[in-house]
Amino acid sequence: MKSTPETGFRHGTPTVSGVLLINLGTPDAPTVPAVRRYLAEFLSDPRVIELPRPLWRLILHGVILRLRPRRSARSYRALWTEQGSPLLVIARRQAAALQERLDLQLPGPVRVVLGMRYGNPSIASALADLRAANARRILVLPLYPQYSATTTASGFDAVTAELSRWRRLPELRFINHYHDEPDYIAALAHSVRAHWAEQGEPGRLLFSFHGIPRNYLLRGDPYGCQCRKTARLTAEALDLAPERWQIAFQSRVGRKEWLRPYTEETLEAWGREGIEKVHVICPGFAADCLETLEEIAVVNRDRFLAAGGKEFGYIPALNDRAEHLELLTALVLRHVAGWPQAQGQAAAALQDRSIQ
């Protein structure tokens, strides 16, 4: 059958199942203009900043985008690689590795694509790739273990906004969170043990999560509760006594109260109390990025040492560790089960995992 001249669509094209991985995003380059574009898109999202739009636009364009891009560009330059920002490089490896695993377990066929909520590759471009591949079923997997309206729901907004322009909608499934998945907790605990095998155990372990304003929690956002459950389950898996670990929240901006306790205040207090050695893990980040590699591993390390601490260690994000990829594979297998093409293979693959 011939394709139509308007769209190039060809009826009868074989279909695939699509998996869309979503992460927050990154500037296209470590330059002031690129960072300004990225921050303008990110901070214009009403899911992120819940202020009246006229007031917030005045603050954003009158103050923040005049000052913050230059400072942030310097931080990005310190971390940038030949392949791009750490977040993008790692996310691409995650997508490629997940594709390899699904090709073996769901030969059905499946296509994995990566879309960033802000910046490139965009969610719209990732969905366009899936449409070109004739994906009639799409599973959306935001790489945010803990649900928040500022992240997970914002990704849903972007996906549905793009799909609202499609003539033929795919069947859509969306994973909201995986903060208490046993495989996720096991992967976190394994990464801590591996780090301790090389660096020795610290006096304290801090679970640092990206913060959100406290009033978001009061309005019903479950993020803070899910962060606390992740930390508690991981501490239990590590058999840590209560006095050896704590949760805190980082990346606070502005004068409004955010989720407490704050990471920087906690580390400074530990240094003053004579806690000589601490390690920090950031379970909410599926891939290392500016907030982990610079804010935690550099800035907050310096805060702890300046307050009297002796040794500071950052435990890397799960990134493309085998345990993390196995978790993501298991999530996909579970959520595509029942789709006509995938039903048999997914059920068999899950059965194989249960036997191992």
N, C-alpha and C positions, 0 to 999 in steps of 0.2 A: 504494500500500500504506500502510495506517495505521501511525503510530508507536506504539510500545509505551508504556503509561502509566507504567511504572517509570522509564524512561530518556529517553524522547523520541526514541529511535533509530528511524530510518526506513530499512528495507531498500530497496535500489535507489537510494539517494542517490548522486549522482556523486562520484567520488573525486578527490583532489588529491595531489600530492607535496608534502611538507613539508620545510622547511629550518629547523632550530633553531640559532640563534646563541647561544653561551654566553660570558659574561664573568664576572668574579669577583663583582662586586656593589658595593653602596653603601648607606649608611644611608638611611632614608626622609626624614630631615630632619637639619640640622646641630645637633641638640640632644643633651644628655647621655643622656636615656632612649632615643632612637632609636639613637644610637651604641652604647649598651650592648647593646641587642637585637642589633644587627648583629654586634658583636664576640663576643657570646656564641654566636651561631650559627656564625660563622667559626672561632673558636678551639676550639669543641667538636668539630670535624671530626677524627676520628682520622687522616685522611690528612695533615692539616696538622701536628698535634702528635702525635708517636709516643711518647707516654709512657703508663705504666699509668693507666687512667682514674681510679681513686680518687685517686691522687696529683695528677693534672692538674686534676681538678675542685676539689680543695682550693686549689691555686695560682690557678686561674682565678677562682673565685668569692670566694676569700678575699683576693686581692691585686689581680690585674690588672683585674677589672671594677669594683673600687672606685676605682682610680686613673686608668687609661688613658682611659676615656670622656670625662672632662672635658677633658683635654688634646687628644684627637683632635677633639672637637666644636669647639674653638676653631679648629683647622686647617681643618676642613670649612667653617666659617662664612666664612673668608677667601676661599674658592673658590666658594661656592655661588652659583648664578644663579637667576633667576626661574623657569626651567624645571627646576631641580634640580641635582644634582651634575654636574660636567663629564663623568664617565664615562658616566652614564646618558643625558645629552643627546647625546653623540657616538654612543653605541651605538644609540640610536634612529635617528639619521640614517644610520648604516651599514645598519641593517636596511631602512629605507625605500628607500635607494638601491640596495641589492642586489635588493630586490623589483622595482624599476623595470627593472633590467637583465635579470633573469630573465624578466620578463613579455615582454620583447622577444625574448629568445633561446630561451626555453622557454615558449611560449604555452600549454602543455600540460596542465592548469593547475598552478601552484605557489603555495605560501603560505609566506612567510618570517616567523618569529616570533623574539622576543628573550626569553631567560631568563637570570636572574642566579643564579649558584650560591648566593649568600647575599643575602638581602634580596629586593626586588621590582623588576620582575616576576619571580616565581619560576620555576624550571624546571617545576614542577608546573603552574602556571597557563599557561605557554606550551604545554606538551603538551596541556593541556585545550583550548586554542584550536585546536590541530591536530586533536584528536579531534572537536571540534564541526564542523570543516570537512571531516571524513571523510578525513583523510590516511591512506592505506593504506601509504605509503612515507615514511620520515622519514630525512633526512640530518642528522646532528649535526655542527656545525662549532664547536668550542671556539676562541675567539679567543686562543689561547695558541700562538704559533709554535713554541716549544720545549716538548717533552713533559716533564711532571713528574707524579709520583703526587700531589703536593700540589694540582695544578690540573686537568690533563686527566683523570686517573683519578678524581678527586673528582667531576668533572662527569659522568663515566660512571656512577658510583655513584648520583648523584641521578636521572639519566635512567632507569636500570634499576629503581631503587626505585619510581619512579612507575609505570612500565610494568608492574611486577609486580602492580598493582591493576587492570589493564585486562583485560576479558574477551577481547577480540580484539586481538592484538598486531599492530602494523604491521611491515612489513619495515624493518629498521634498518641504517643504515650510519653509521660513525663515523670522522671524520678525526682521527688521533692527533697530527699535527704537520705543519708546513710550514716548518721552520727553514732548509732549504737549497733551497727552491723558487727557480728562476731568476727568476721574476716578483717574488717577495718580496725577493730580494737587489737586483734592479734598482730596486724601489720605494724601498728604504732608501738606495741610492746616489744616486738622483735627489733624494730629500729633503735629503740632505747637500749635494749640489751647489747646489740651490736656495737653501739657507740660506747657503752660502758666497758665492754670487753677491750676496747682500744685505749680509752681515756681514763678508766677507773670510775668508780661511783662517786657522785657528789654528795655534799651534805644535804642539799635540797634540790628538788626538781620542780621547775615552774612550767605550767601549761599556759602559754600565752596565746590568746585569741584576739583577732581584730575586734575592736569595740564598736558599739553602736550607741546612740543616745539612749539614756535610761527611759525617756518617755516613750520610745518605740516599744520597749518591753511592756510598759504599763498599758499600751494600746493593744497588746495581744501578740506581739512578735515572739515566737518561741525560741529565738536564737540563743539567748543567754542560758535558758534551761537546758538546751541541747548541748551547749558547750560544757556545762557543768557535768552532765551525764557522761560525755565522752571522756573527760578528765578522770572522773570517779572510776569508770570501768577500766580505763588504762592503768590507773594506780592499783586497782584490785588485781589486774592481770600481772602486774609487776610485784605484787605482794608488798607494797609500800605502806609503812606506818603513816598515820595521818599527819604527824609532825614533819614528815620528810617531803611533802609535796603541797603545792597550792596552785590555784587558778588565778589568772589575772587577764586584763584586757589592755591592748595596746592601740596606738594610732589615734589617740584622742586629739581632736582639734576644737578650737573655739572655747567659749566659757560655759557652755551648757554641760550639765552633769551627764556623764556616760556610765556605762556599766562598770562597776567596781568589783574588786580593787584594781588600781591602775598598775600596769607592768613597771613603769619607770619608778613609781613610788615604792613598790614592793621590793625591787632589786636594791634600791638605795637603802631601804630599811634593813634588809638582810646584811648589806655591807657594814652598816653601823652596828648591827647586833653581833658582829664577829663571825658570821657564816662565811667561811673561807672559800668554799668551792660550790658553785651552782651550775646546773645545766638548764637550758631552756629548750622546750620543744613547742612548735606552733602547729597543732593538729588541724586547724581550720584551713590551712593552705595545702592544696594538693600538689603544688609546685613551688619551688623557691622563687622569690621575687624581691623587689625593692624592700618590702615590709619585713622580710626575714633576713636577707643578706646584708642590708644596710641598717635598718632601724633596730633590729635585735642584735645581730652579730657584731655590729660596730658601735652604734650610738649607745644602746643600753648596756653593752659590755663595758664601755668606758664609764658609764654612770655607776655601775656596780663596783668597779675597781677604784674609782675615785672616792667612793664611800667607805672603803676599807677592805673590800673583798680581795681575794688572792688569785683565784682561778675561775674562769668563766668559759663555759662550753655551749655552743649552739648545736643542737641535734637536727640535721637537715630534714626537710620535708620528705614525704614518701616518694615524690618525684616518679622516676620510672623503675623503682625497685621491683623485683619480681613479685613480692607479696602484694604490692599495691596493684600491679597489673592483674594479678589473679583475682583480687577483690573486684576490680572493675569488670573483668570478664564474667565473673559470677553474677554481678548485678545485671549485666546485659542479658545473659542467658535466662535469668529468672523472669525478666520483664518482657522478653520477646516470646516467651513460651505461650503457645496458643495461636500465634500467627500462622496462617496456613503453610507458608514455606518453611518456617522455622520450628514448627511444633515437634516434629519427630526428633530432629537433631538436638534441640534445646533440652527436651526431656531426657534423651540419652546422655547428653553431656553432663547434666546435673546429677543423673544417676551414677555416672562414673566418678564424679567428685565425691559423692557420699560414700562410695565404696572404698576410696583411697584412705 
